[in-house]
Amino acid sequence: MARAEPDVPELIEKARRGDLAAQDELFGRYRNYLQLTARMALSRELRAKLGASDVVQDVLVKAHQAIGGFRGGTEEEFAGWMRQILARQLADARRRFVGNQGRGVGRERSLEQMVERSSHALRSFPAARGTSPSGGAQRLEVGTLVADALAQLKEDDREVIVLRSLEEREWTDVARRMDRHPEAVRALWGRAFQRLGAVLEERRWTAP
């Protein structure tokens, strides 16, 4: 019988005590989630300068350095802590690449709000309705489950879902970005959404 994966509170406690393997597993579970959240929170001006993967790598480095001081113990608290680090990294990137235009505190709060909105979009994603970590593997919050499922799709399937369903772009904008006819991206979206639902179902993340 396969050994059950350790749950997040257990990993947090081990990671806080300096267990490097636990740190790697804990942060690894959030990589896809951070990747998508960062992508949706990056402004157009920042996207021209760096990618979401660059930001996430910096976030993970900071999290590794600071985990000993993390005082929470639940999945929700840990996810919120990671989002705070992400917002700070985005703020640092903005100052580095765009400059200190406008009021710094106001802009940082705006970035925090964008990160929260991006995270909320993942948590409330229609394909995840009924998702329950207790119904399958002891994993993470719904947003992380959706991000992991999206990561398993083919690139075009993932892209059309992110553009249309998460970033809520118009069909004409999605078609332009994917270099396809609007009707073609509509059909692609429908098939991709079905595949995403199948991935969630296969992993028993959706309630029967």
C-alpha positions in Angstrom: 0.0 0.0 0.0 1.4 3.4 -1.0 2.3 5.8 1.7 0.0 8.7 2.0 1.4 12.1 1.1 2.1 14.3 4.2 -0.5 17.0 4.6 0.4 20.7 4.4 0.4 21.4 8.2 2.8 18.5 8.7 5.1 19.8 5.9 5.0 23.3 7.3 6.1 22.1 10.7 9.0 20.1 9.3 10.0 22.9 6.9 10.0 25.4 9.7 12.4 23.1 11.6 14.8 23.1 8.7 13.9 19.9 7.0 15.1 20.6 3.4 13.2 17.7 1.8 10.0 19.0 3.5 10.7 22.5 2.2 11.2 21.3 -1.3 8.0 19.3 -1.3 6.0 22.1 0.4 7.1 24.8 -2.0 6.9 22.4 -5.0 3.2 21.9 -4.3 2.6 25.6 -4.8 4.7 26.2 -7.9 2.0 25.9 -10.5 -0.4 28.0 -8.3 2.2 30.8 -8.0 3.0 30.5 -11.7 -0.6 31.2 -12.8 -1.2 33.8 -10.1 1.9 35.7 -11.1 1.0 35.5 -14.8 -2.4 37.0 -14.2 -1.1 39.7 -11.8 1.8 40.9 -14.0 1.0 44.2 -15.7 1.5 44.6 -19.4 4.6 46.8 -18.8 6.2 44.2 -16.5 5.4 41.3 -18.9 7.6 42.9 -21.5 10.5 42.8 -19.0 10.2 39.5 -17.2 8.1 36.3 -17.1 6.0 34.7 -14.4 8.6 31.9 -14.0 11.3 34.5 -13.1 9.1 36.0 -10.5 8.1 32.7 -9.0 11.7 31.6 -8.8 12.5 34.7 -6.7 9.4 34.0 -4.6 10.6 30.5 -3.8 14.1 31.7 -2.9 12.6 34.2 -0.5 10.2 31.7 1.0 13.1 29.2 1.6 15.0 31.9 3.4 12.0 33.1 5.5 10.2 29.8 6.3 11.7 29.6 9.8 9.9 32.8 10.7 6.5 31.8 9.4 4.1 31.5 12.3 1.0 30.1 10.6 0.1 26.4 10.5 -2.8 25.9 8.0 -3.0 25.6 4.2 -4.9 28.9 4.0 -2.3 30.8 6.1 0.5 29.4 4.1 -1.1 30.2 0.8 -1.7 33.8 2.0 1.9 34.1 3.1 3.1 33.0 -0.3 0.9 35.5 -2.0 2.3 38.3 0.2 5.8 37.3 -0.9 4.6 37.3 -4.5 3.1 40.7 -4.2 6.4 42.1 -2.7 8.4 40.5 -5.5 6.1 42.1 -8.1 6.5 45.5 -6.3 10.3 45.1 -6.3 10.2 44.2 -10.0 8.1 47.2 -10.8 10.5 49.5 -9.0 13.4 47.9 -10.8 12.0 47.9 -14.3 9.4 50.7 -14.3 10.7 53.1 -11.7 9.0 54.8 -8.7 6.2 56.5 -10.6 3.3 57.5 -8.3 2.9 56.7 -4.6 4.9 53.6 -3.6 2.6 52.4 -0.9 -0.5 52.8 -3.0 1.1 50.9 -5.9 2.2 48.1 -3.6 -1.4 47.8 -2.2 -2.7 47.7 -5.8 -0.3 44.8 -6.6 -1.5 43.0 -3.5 -5.0 43.4 -4.7 -4.2 42.1 -8.1 -2.5 39.0 -6.6 -5.6 38.4 -4.5 -7.9 38.9 -7.5 -5.8 36.4 -9.5 -5.9 33.9 -6.7 -9.7 34.4 -6.3 -10.2 33.7 -10.0 -8.4 30.3 -9.6 -10.4 29.4 -6.4 -13.7 30.2 -8.0 -13.0 28.6 -11.4 -16.2 27.0 -12.8 -14.5 23.6 -13.5 -13.6 23.3 -9.9 -17.1 23.5 -8.4 -17.5 20.7 -5.9 -13.7 20.2 -5.6 -12.8 18.9 -2.2 -9.3 18.0 -1.0 -10.9 15.7 1.5 -12.5 13.8 -1.3 -9.2 12.7 -2.8 -5.6 13.4 -2.0 -4.8 15.6 1.0 -3.6 18.5 -1.1 -4.1 22.2 -1.1 -6.8 24.8 -1.6 -9.0 24.7 -4.7 -6.9 27.3 -6.6 -3.8 25.1 -6.3 -5.7 22.0 -7.4 -6.9 23.8 -10.6 -3.4 25.2 -11.3 -2.0 21.7 -11.0 -4.7 20.3 -13.4 -4.1 23.1 -15.9 -0.3 22.3 -15.9 -1.1 18.8 -17.2 -2.9 20.1 -20.3 -1.3 20.7 -23.6 0.0 24.2 -24.1 -2.8 25.4 -26.4 -5.5 23.9 -24.2 -4.0 25.6 -21.1 -3.5 28.9 -22.9 -7.1 29.2 -24.2 -8.5 28.4 -20.7 -6.2 31.0 -19.0 -7.0 33.7 -21.6 -10.7 33.2 -21.8 -11.8 31.8 -18.4 -9.2 33.2 -16.0 -8.2 36.5 -17.6 -11.7 36.9 -19.0 -10.6 38.2 -22.4 -12.9 38.8 -25.3 -12.9 36.0 -28.0 -11.4 38.4 -30.5 -8.5 39.1 -28.2 -8.0 35.4 -27.4 -8.0 34.7 -31.2 -5.5 37.4 -31.9 -3.1 36.3 -29.1 -3.3 32.6 -30.3 -3.2 33.5 -34.0 -6.4 31.7 -34.7 -9.9 32.4 -36.0 -12.4 33.4 -33.2 -14.6 30.3 -34.0 -11.6 28.1 -33.8 -10.6 29.3 -30.4 -14.2 28.9 -29.2 -14.1 25.2 -30.3 -10.7 24.8 -28.8 -11.9 26.3 -25.5 -14.8 23.9 -25.3 -12.6 20.8 -25.9 -10.0 22.1 -23.4 -12.5 22.7 -20.7 -13.8 19.1 -21.1 -10.2 17.8 -20.8 -9.6 19.9 -17.7 -12.8 18.5 -16.1 -11.6 15.0 -17.0 -8.2 15.6 -15.3 -10.0 16.9 -12.1 -12.3 13.9 -12.2 -9.5 11.4 -12.7 -7.7 12.7 -9.7 -10.9 12.5 -7.7 -10.7 16.3 -6.9 -14.4 16.7 -7.9 -17.2 15.4 -5.8 -19.1 12.4 -7.3 
